[in-house]
């Protein structure tokens, strides 16, 4: 699943308003500069890339994905369910 992590990180890096290299699994999306609209676009890109549906509520006050690792873990789980 290393390819999943690298693909997720590449999509997150593309949505970051400023270059943030290198992106680590422990980095928070907030620290990278990912805001709610960026997160929504990121979810759409991830769904398209991996052919999955991500249960994401943009209107939620809580943050479903706090770190890059949270996103990677969720995507790996969804891709694993699809197989």
Secondary structure, DSSP 8 states (H G I E B T S, - for coil): -HHHHHHHHHHHHHH-SS---S--TT-BHHHHT--HHHHHHHHHHHHHHHT------TT-SS-S--BHHHHHHHHHHHHHHH-
